[in-house]
Amino acid sequence: MTTRLNTQISLSDPGDVLAALPHMIGFNPVNSFVVLTLHDLTGTPKFGMTLRVDLPCPANACTFGEFLLTGPLSRKNVEGVIMVVVGDKPNYSGCPESCGGRCHESDESGPDSEPPMLGLIEVVRKTLLQAGIVTAHALHVPEIAAGEKWRCYFDEGCRGVVADPKESAMGAVMAAEGSVTFGSREELRELVAPESQEVISRWSAKLDALTEEAIDSYDPSRVTEDLRKVFGAIQRIAAGSALTEDDLLGVLQAVADVRVRDIVMGTALSELARPAEELWLTLVRKAPDPELVEVAALLAFSAYVRGEGALAGVALERIERVRPEHTLGILLRQAMDAGIPPAELAVVAQHSVDDVQLLLGEEGGC
């Protein structure tokens, strides 16, 4: 599931809402079920959280609606939603055996027929309504592209075309914040994909040598020194200086110590958040598997607390492929699936800010 939270921009036209989806999610959704939560319906309605999942099997409609209520929507005081179906190809691998292929029968749609996935939309709408959550719009669009025709599920006269996503007001806001919208989830995955095997093998050999050296020269003050090393690297990036390969290896070795990792998580709440995330992203692409998981967790946490659920998700995928039992990775995935707001998750690292200043003895060091 992909989430982006606390988007506060008013978009009243469905065509504009659809054009904003790639920016609100982080990539252009395909064959997706999207839920945009709405708040303050009696005043000036605002978007809250944006959820995206692969189109669920229609036979799982009841279960899916209950999942939304007990998971992502359970703690949000949601008053309304906009539901959007993009495409018409559900994830049939998730269909129960009892379906017997019948859920495939509702795939086809034409200009004069019912839009696809109508049964799913209706069941989810009723499930949410029982919890006091109204459906402001339920829309279907084949794809998010300028000029693509969309239509409502429950109002025959409610039709239109998608505005140009490149000219979306949301796109302008996200660009001003320095965020990037990807053309697809695969493009986003490529951002965190490992570099050449040659680089990873070289780094693995160097890290083995550094680890042996550290064992031979044990120093009880190493945590403090490692913290200085990591924050020094982040500050150099913030100043526009390049790091050497040895600098990067030193940081990677340092954050492999969970004591260091847990403290430097606090950078996500500081003015160093952007350069720190740049460092984690560089290391995720170069790190061998044993050292990958901790820096990937740092990237996932940093991305999530600033509302980049899509980037956090692909970072967690790398952890899950390498070490699915990784504790912090599991906790972050559960937080994402439950739709915990970034502000609540940030509390986990709040103590780290004070810890860093205490250990480094620097005023405003974080």
Secondary structure as GFF3:
##gff-version 3
##sequence-region A 1 366
A	DSSP	beta_strand	2	4	.	.	.	ID=ss1
A	DSSP	alpha_helix	14	25	.	.	.	ID=ss2
A	DSSP	beta_strand	32	39	.	.	.	ID=ss3
A	DSSP	beta_strand	46	54	.	.	.	ID=ss4
A	DSSP	three_ten_helix	58	60	.	.	.	ID=ss5
A	DSSP	alpha_helix	61	70	.	.	.	ID=ss6
A	DSSP	beta_strand	80	86	.	.	.	ID=ss7
A	DSSP	three_ten_helix	92	94	.	.	.	ID=ss8
A	DSSP	three_ten_helix	97	99	.	.	.	ID=ss9
A	DSSP	three_ten_helix	102	106	.	.	.	ID=ss10
A	DSSP	alpha_helix	118	130	.	.	.	ID=ss11
A	DSSP	beta_strand	134	141	.	.	.	ID=ss12
A	DSSP	beta_strand	149	152	.	.	.	ID=ss13
A	DSSP	beta_strand	159	161	.	.	.	ID=ss14
A	DSSP	three_ten_helix	165	167	.	.	.	ID=ss15
A	DSSP	alpha_helix	169	176	.	.	.	ID=ss16
A	DSSP	alpha_helix	185	191	.	.	.	ID=ss17
A	DSSP	alpha_helix	197	216	.	.	.	ID=ss18
A	DSSP	alpha_helix	222	238	.	.	.	ID=ss19
A	DSSP	alpha_helix	245	255	.	.	.	ID=ss20
A	DSSP	alpha_helix	258	264	.	.	.	ID=ss21
A	DSSP	three_ten_helix	265	269	.	.	.	ID=ss22
A	DSSP	alpha_helix	273	286	.	.	.	ID=ss23
A	DSSP	alpha_helix	289	305	.	.	.	ID=ss24
A	DSSP	alpha_helix	309	322	.	.	.	ID=ss25
A	DSSP	alpha_helix	327	338	.	.	.	ID=ss26
A	DSSP	alpha_helix	342	360	.	.	.	ID=ss27
###
